[in-house]
Every structure is written in C-alpha cells, then in structure tokens.
Amino acid sequence: MKKHIVLKFGSGVLTTDASGLKLDAAQFTRLAGEIAGLVEAGHSVVVISSAAVAAGVAALGLAARPEALPAKQACAAVGQAQLMRTYEEAFARHGLTAAQLLLTHGDIDSLQRRSNAENTLRELRTFPRVIPVINENDSVAVEDLRFGDNDRLGAEVAQLCGAALFLILTSSDGLQAEGQRLPVVTELTEARRHITGQKGPHGTGGMASKLDAVETATAAGIETWILDGRRPGQLAAATSGADVGTRFPAKP
C-alpha cells in the first residue's frame, strides 16, 4: 500500500560520530538511497531535518556549539545553506530533487500561513521525485533552538500532510527499558517512566520531546515510530511493519 511518510532526522543522525560538529556525508548518502527506495515503491516522502546549527558551527570554524542565542541563530543561517547543498547532492545521485521549506510554529498556528504551507506541500506531492526538506526557521524563531529539536514541528507537519506514518530517526534504537528495546508502546504514560532526559551534545530535544511528538501524532491518527538512524534499512523495515525500533500505534 502506498503511504505518505514524514521522516524526522535529528542532529545526531546527520553529523559525525566523532565530534558532531560537521555533517556526515556518508549518512546523507545512505539515507538518500533509502528515501529513493521508498519513492520507487510508490510512497511520498517529506523530510524534517535538524543539523543546521551543527553545520554552521563547522562552516564558521567554531570549536563548539555556542551558548548565546544570537550565535546559535548565526550558525543556523550559515548552516542551513550547507545542509541543503548536502541534501541536493545526495538526492541528485538518485534523480531526486530537494525542495526547501523553512517554517516556524507560528506558521502552523496561523490559519492563513498554515493554509499556504499546506497548499505548497500538496502541490509538491504532484512531483513524486521532489522531496520537501523542512526545518525550523532557526535564524528568526528561537523555540526549537531551546526545546524541541524539530520533534514537535515534525508532528505538526505530519498532521498538515495527512501522513500515514511519522518516523523519528534518532541515535537510540527505539525506546529502551532497562537496556531492552520496547517493540510496541500503546500507553505513553507508562512509557515516560523509562526516559532519562539525556540528549546528544548537538541536539536540543531528547526522548521526552520525542514522546511529546509521538503523543501529538498518534492522537491525530498517525502511526509513529522511533528508530535507530544509524542502522541501515530502518525506513523500509518500519514502512513494511517489521520489528524494528519502537512502534506507537495510532489512536482510534
């Protein structure tokens, strides 16, 4: 069955393991190939992508992610161009084209701007080999720089698109409880007992924000998964319903 799929890539999935200060070209190459596989299977795909700030840190030659908000915004402004160029090059190898959309939560909350974004995404879907790549407009909006690392935005876009699947790719193999992966979670209240609040050095979310996004998406009838973004084959496996990561069934 053909599905409309929203993918969310965290910064830890897209940057190098060693430093987290630059984009991981090998990861983009692999993920682009897996996205191409979804497209060839007839699915439509939208990408929510973090890592603009991390890319900007490298481009500006900084030794670490800055703490001051204006400096983070400057990194985002520089890094977004680097991020999109990396996507463009990776997608081009598979005959795919990247389309950039920069959104804020204000764009989603405003009826007029939400309608404009929805119309744009609907039109882009008429071009099956075009992949919308959406990021928070971090150079002017500060909320995701401090809290959600695009998790909430991803859930909102999944609703906006009428997605069937929302796949959150992170550095963890799904939700863990006492070192064991939870294959399926139906009760989020119970699941929240297992989170630690830990997050990567170049992300601003963590498992708590991911579960918030899961709650939003599943309540809207969208099946949601948390997957290991460093493990090959996760996208196709989750799309086919295989036992990978953690699956959160949609609420009826």
N, C-alpha and C positions, 0 to 999 in steps of 0.2 A: 504494500500500500504506500502510495506517495504521501509524504508528510512535509509540513512546513516546520523547519527546525531552527531554533535560535541557539547559538553557541556562545558561551561566555568564557573568554580566556583571561586568567589572572596574570599579573606581572611575573609571578614565579614560574609560570608555564612558558613565558615568552623570552625570558632573559637567561643569561648564562648561569649555570650552577655555581661557578667559582666565585663570582663577585656580585651578580645581579645588577651590574652597572652598564651592561650593554645587551642589545638584542641578540638572541641566539638564532643565527641564520639557519642552522640545521633543524631547529624546531619549526621554524616557519616553512621550510621546505617540506618536512614531513606532514605537518598539519594541512598545508595547501593540497598535498596529494590526497589526503583523507577526505578533505572537503570536495575535491574533484570527484572522488568516488561516490559521494552522496549525490552530487549533481548528476553524474552519469546514471545513477539508479533512479533518477526522476524526482528526487527531493529538492525543495527550495531551501536555501540557507541564508541566514543573517548572522553576522559575527558581531559580538560585543567585545571590544578589545581594550584591555588595560595596557600599561607599559610605556605610555608617552613620557611620563616623568622620568622613568628609568633610562629611556633612550636619550632624553635631554641631558641627564647627568653625564652620560658618556660623551655626547656631542660637545658639551661645554667644557669638557676636561676636568670636571669636578671629582674630588676624591671620594665623596659620599653624597647620599641624598640630603639636600639641605633641610633645615628645620623651619626656616622662615617661610611663611606662606607666599609672599611675592616671589621668592626664589624658586619655590616649587612651581608656581604658575609660569615663570620664565622657562623652566625646564620643560614643562608641558608644551609650551608654544613652539620651542625648538624641536622637541622630541616627536611631536605629532607628525611633522614632515618626514622624519626618519622612519617612523612607524609605518606610515602609508607607503613610502617607497619600498620598504621591505615586503609588505603585503603585495604590492603591484608586481614586483619581480618574482615572488614565489608563485603567485596566481598565473602569471603570464606563461610559465612553463606548461600549464595545463589548459591554455586557451581560455582562462577566466579573467575577468576584469573587476577590479576593486572600485567600489563607489563609497566615498567618504560622507558620513553624516555625523555632525557634532551636535549633541543635544544636552540640555540641562533638565533637571526635574521640573523647572518652570515651564519648559516647552511641553512637557507631558501634562502638566496640571492646567495649562491654559487651553480652553476648548478650541480656540482658533488655531493656535500653534500645534496642538495635538492633531487636529484635522489635517493641517498642512503636512506634518510628518507622516501621518497615515497614508495620505494620498501619494506622497513621494515613494514610500515603501511599496505601496500597491503597484505603482507604475513600474518600479524597478523589477518587480516579480514577473513582469511580462517579458523580461530579458533573462532567460534561465541561466545564462553563463555570466551574469553580473552578480557579484557578492557584495551586498552592503556591509561596510565595516563602520560600526558605530562606537563612539567613545564619548564620555562626558566632556563637555567643553571646559576643560580644567583651567584654561587661561583666564576665564571670566567667571566661572562658577566654582565655589570652594567646597561644596558639601561632600562630594566624593573624595576630595583630597584628604578629608578628615575622618570619614566614617565608612562608606560602603564599598569602596574599590569596585564600583560598577555592578555589584550584585543586585542592588535594588533597581538600578537602571535596566539591567538585563531582564528582570522580572516584568518591569513595566513595558519594555519593548515586546516581550513575548506576548503580553496581553494585546498590545497595539496591533501586532501582526496576526493575531488569532492563531498562534503557533500550537502545534500538537505536542511538540517536545521542546523542553528547555534543558540544555546540557551545560552544566557548570564544570569547567575543567580547571583543576587546581593542583597543588603539589601533594595532596593527600589521596590515598586510594579509598575514596568514599568516606563515609562517617565511620569512625572507629570507636569501639567499646572494649576496654581492657585489652588493647592490642589486636582486636579482631574486627574485620570489616563487617558492617551490618548490611546484608544484601538488599533488604527491603525495610523501609520505615513507613508506618502508617500513622503513628502518634508522635507529633513533633514535641509535645510537652515532655514526654519521656526521653526523646532523643536529645533534648537540650541538656540533660544531665551529664551527657558524655563529652561535651565540648570543653576545651581548656582555655579558649581565648587567645591561643598562640596564633601568630601570623608571620609571614615572611618579612625580611628586612625591607623589601621594596614594594610590599603591598600595604594597603590600609584597611583591609577587611578582616578576614579571619572566618572561622567556621560559624560564629554567631551570626554574622551578616549574611552568610550563605543560607543558613536556616531561615532567616527572615525572608530572604528572596524565595526560598522553597515554599514558605507559607503563603506568600502572595500569589505565586504562580499556581500552586496546586488548588488554592481556593478559587481561582479563575478557571479551573478545569484543565490545567496544563500539566501533563506528566513531566516530572523534573528529576534529573539525575545529578549526582556529584561524582565526578570521575577523575582518575589519575591522568593529568595532562601530559605526563612524561612517558606514559606507557602506550606503545603503538596499538592501533586497532580499536581504541575505545569508542570512537564515534560510530563506526559501523556496527560494533557489538551492541551498544546501547540502543541504536535505532532499530535493530532487529530483536531487541528484548532479551539479549543474552545476560548471563550472570556476571556483571562487571560493576564496579563501584557500588553506589547505593542508589536504589530507585525509590522515588517518592510518588506513589500513585496519585493521580488527580482526584480531587474530591468530587463526589457526585453532585 
